[in-house]
């Protein structure tokens, strides 16, 4: 398996150099490990990222992070 350089927030880059996006099934508890315990405070830790994005009416994790 080839290892690619790390990008922003220690995210892995794809072979073409683009930073991988978090999957919609990533749990809020996992994101709190990276972004701190106050990330998405109105949501349970077992809530999926896709659910939070829909309810907050944002298209990406980056947009969501800017809110918190």
C-alpha positions, -999 to +999 in steps of 0.1 A: +000+000+000+014+034-010+015+061+017+007+096+005+017+129+022-005+142+050-027+172+043-046+197+064-057+184+099-035+153+093-059+140+066-044+117+040-041+128+004-052+107-025-029+097-053-039+127-073-030+151-044-066+158-033-074+156+004-098+129+012-132+140+026-147+125+057-173+100+050-209+107+058-210+077+081-182+091+104-195+095+139-196+127+158-175+110+186-147+103+161-148+139+149-146+152+185-114+133+190-099+155+162-117+188+166-123+188+204-152+180+228-172+211+218-176+200+182-213+198+173-224+201+209-261+198+201-257+163+187-252+129+203-218+112+199-234+084+179-249+108+153-234+104+118-217+133+100-242+131+071-271+137+095-254+167+111-246+182+077-282+178+065-297+193+097-272+222+097-278+228+060-241+228+051-224+208+023-191+199+040-173+193+072-152+224+066-184+246+066-196+228+097-163+234+115-166+271+108-198+272+128-183+257+159 
